[in-house]
Amino acid sequence: MSTTLNKIKVGIAGGSGYTGGELIRLLINHPVSELIFAHSNVNSGKYISDIHQDLIGELNMKFVNKFDDNIDVLFLCLGHGNSNEFLNKHTINPKTRIIDLSQDFRLENSFVKQNSNTTRRFVYGLPELQKEKIKNAKNIANPGCFATAIQLGLFPAIKNKLINGEIHTNAITGSTGAGIKPNITSHFSWRNSNVSWYKPFTHQHLGEIYFSLNKISDKSNEINFLPVRGDFTRGIFCTSYFNSDVDLNVIKNLYTTFYKNHPFVVISENEIHLKQVINTNKCLIHIIKNKDKILITSIIDNLIKGASGQAIQNMNLMFKLNENVGLQLKSSIF
């Protein structure tokens, strides 16, 4: 870890949603960060702990509707489509780094011009894909939650050309994945004791997934992705299966080797379940084979490794810290 004693001064734009709340919780417990402000148009002037009630007694700070330019990094938790609009309207200090949690800048060569002298170009912020680029980046596009779980489950198989034919992926997510603003499928009366699919084969995260997979292999594998709404609050349980004639032990060794320098990805010999990763920045992976079919299970907390925790992991890398600083979190499995 860096030996500097200077705190990383942090601002948040759009701090009243689920990802904003988790980001605040993690940042105020991060040993090298200092939260300067959390912006919210809707809740400006209200105490943060009145909105994010799990933070009661943790901080005495109110949401604001203006921005302090004296920060090192700005996290954008504004929702899809809003980050690009925000950066077109507000000129941020060129020295301030940006980590965007929307999907606005996740594809190749994404950028926004803030004025005639400043063009912000974004690096796709999946550390297990391009850690070195993240270390030298000024602007990060944080990956999507489904995209994170799916890609981490498939990277070694894609890179080593283990897959014959198509990939079939099913991933079930908690209600927090739909955001804090209520809609018909996130109300308790609809979600409770209920399961449904949505956007079959067309989910917006497929774009960034193919973009990443094309970076590590010249072989094209189609992914048949079926997203599912679960009747729980948080987490993603993802299963991908495909045909392969490669021995199971060889596959396990390839996965272990691929992730040996990535502390948050763990290959488990035992079957895994969702509660093992809730409230952590981990991705657990389990691999089995039946005849010629390989089943990869990959699980994450959609609000931590799928959003706010990964954003802090990126911040750590950008500021030359160990990537696990402030993210050594324990799951609650009971």
N, C-alpha and C positions, 0 to 999 in steps of 0.2 A: 504494500500500500504506500501511496505517496507520503512523504514525511512532512508535507506542508501542514501548518496549523490553521491556515485560513479556511474559513467555512465557505462552502459553495452557496451563494445567495440565489434563492429559488423563488420564482413566481409561478402562479397557476392561473390560466385563463379558462373559465368555465369549471369552477370548483364545487358545484352543488350536486352533481350527479354521482352515480355509483363509483365510476373510476376516479373522479375528483376526490371523493371521500376517502377511498383507499389510498390514493396518492398522498393526501394530507397526513393520514395515519402513519404511513411508512416514512414520510419525510421528517416528521417531527421526532421520530425515534431514530433517525439516521445520524450517526455520529459526526458526519462531516458536512451536513447541509443545514441551512438556516432558511426557514420559510419567511419571506419578506411580505408577501401578500397572496391572497386567494381571491380571484375576481369572480363575481356573479352579478349579472344584471338583475335577475329575479330576486335574489336574497341579499342584495347590497344593504349594509347597515345592520344585518342580523348577525348574532354570534354564530360562528362556525359550529360550535357544539350544540346549538339549538337545532341545526339542520342535520348534522351528522352526530346523532346522540350518543354513539359509542365513544365519542371524543370528550365527553363531559369530564371535567377535571384535568384534561390533558393540555389544553391551551386556552388562552384568554384573548382571542382574536376575532375580529368581525370580517365578514365579506366586504369587499370594496367594489366600486364600479369604475375605478380608474387604475392606471398602470404606473408602477414605479420603474423607471428606466435603469436604475442602478442594480441590476441583477446579472448573474452569470448565465443562468439558463431559464427559459420559459417553457413550461409544459402547456400544451394546448389540449384541453379536454372539452372541446366545443361541439362534438358530434359531426357526423359525416356531411361533407359539403360546406361546413361552416368555417373550417380552418383556412381554406383558400380565400374565402370572402373576408375573414378577419385580417389576414396578412395583406390583402389588397387595400384595406381601409386604414390599417395602422402601420406606421413605420417603426419597427423595433430597432433599438441600438444594434448596429452591425456586429458589435463585439458579443452580443448576447446570443447564446446558442439556443436552438429550438428543438424540442422533442414533441412531435405531433402524434396524438393518439387516434386520429381519425384515419380514414382510408384515402384522404385527398392526395397524398404524395407517395404512395407505396409502389408505383410502377416505375420502370426504368426512365431515367432522365427527367424526373419530376422536379419542377422548380416554380418559383414565384418571384416576380420582380417587385421590389418594394419601392424603388425609385430608380432614377437613371444610373445611379452608381452602385446599387446593391441588387444582386440576384441571388436568391437563396436556393441552392440545389440540395436535394434530400437524398440521404443514403438509407436504404432499407435496413431497419434495425433489428435483424434477427441474429443475435451473437453467434449462434451455432453455425451460421452460414458465412458471415463476413465480419468477424471480430476485429480484424486489423483495420478495415475500412471505417468501422464505427469509432475506433480509437482516434482517428484523424479527422472525423467529420465535424462540421459546424451545425448541421441540421439533420435530424433523424426522423424517419417515418416509422413509427412503432407498428409492428405487424398486428394483423387481426387475430382474434382469439381462436377461431376455427383454423385459420391458416397456420398458426403456431402449432397446435396439436397435430394437425395432419402432416405438416412438413417434417416435424421432428420424428414422427413415426415412420416416414418414408425415405428421408435423405440417404441413409446408408444403402438401402435397397436400390434406389435410383442410381446413385453414384457408381455402385458396383455391378449394375446391369443384371440384377438378380431376378427381374420380373419378366414373365412371359405373358404378353397380352395386356388386358385392361386391369385397372385397379378399381375395387369396389370399396367405398368408404361410407360408413354410417357414423354420425356423431350427434350425441344428445347433449343439449346445453340447458343450464338453469335459467330461470326467469330474469336474472340480472343482465343477461346477455341482450335483452330487448331494451335496456336503458330505463331511466327512472320515470320518464313520462308515461303515464298509464295508456294502454291501448287494450283492445278487447282480449287479446291473447295473453296479457300479463296480469289481468285482474285475478284475484285469488279464486273467485267463484268459477272462473273458466279454467284456470291453470291447475287447480287442485284436483288430484286423482284423474288427471287427463294427460294424454300424449298425442302429439300430431306432428306431421312433417310439414316443411315449408320450403319454397324455392328449390324443389328437387332438380338436380343437375345444372342449376343456373346460379347458384349462390355467388354473391359478389366477391367472396374471398378466393374463388377459383383463379381470378386474374393474377393475383399476387403469387399464388401457389405455382402456377405454370411459369411465371417470370423467374421464380427462384429455382425451380427444378431444371429449367433450361440452362442455368448457370453451372450446374454440376454434372450435366450429362447431355450428350448429343442425341440420345435415344428418347423418343417421344412415347410416353405412356398416358393413355386417356384415364382420367379419374371420374368415376361415376359417383358423385357425392350426394348423399341424402342427409340433409340437416334435420334434426328432430328437436322439438320443444319438450323439455322434461318438466315434471311437477315438483322440482326442487329449486332451491334458490341460486346456487352457484356451482360452477364446475363444468368441465366438458369430458365426457367419456367417449373416446373415439376408437373405432375398430376399422382396420383396412385389411382386405385380404386379396391375394393374387396367386397365380400359378407360378411355381418355381421348381426346378429340378435340383437346386442346390441343397446340400445337407444342412440340417438345422443347426448343428454345432458350428459349422462354417459361418452361417448367417449370424449367429450370436456373437462370434468372435469379431466379425466385421463391424457389427453395431458397437461393441465394446471399444474397439479401436477408434472408430469414428468419433465417439464422444469422450474419449479419455481426457481431453483437456477442456471439457465443458462441465463445470461443477453442478449445474442444475438438472442435467439429464442423467437419469439412473436407469440401468437395465436390470430388471428384477427377474430372478429365477422363479419366484412365486407368482401366482395370480395376483392381480392388483385390483383395488377398488377405489372409488372416487374420493372417499374421506381421507385417504392417505395424502392427498395433495391440497386439500382445501386449506386456505390461509397460508400457502407456501408458494415459493417461486419455482418449485420443482416440476419437471415433466418425468413421469414414470413410464417406462416402456416394458411390455412383456411380449414374448414371441413364442408361438407354438406352430407345429406343422402337422397336418393330417393328410396323408398320401402326398399329392403334389400341390396342396394348398398351404400357403403361409398366412397366418393371422397375426397381425401386429396390433396390439392395444396400446394406445398412448393417452395419458390423462393429465389434465392441468386444471388449475383454478383459473377460470376465465377472467377474473378481476385482478389477479396477481401476475402469474406468468403470461396470461393472455392480454394483459393491459398494464396496470400501474407498476407491478413488480418488474416487468420487463423494461418499462420505461426507466426505472431507477437503475436497473442493470446496465442499460445503455448510458445513463448519466455517469455511472461509476467508470465505465470504460472511456468515455470522452474526457474525463478529468483524471485519467491515469491512476485510478484506484483499483484495488481488487474488485472483481465484478460482484462478489457476494457480500460486500459491505452493506450493512443495514437490511440484508435479506435472508439472514439465517433464522428462519421462522419455523415454528413447530405447527404441525397440523393438529386438528381436534377430531379424533376418530370416535369419540364416544357421544 
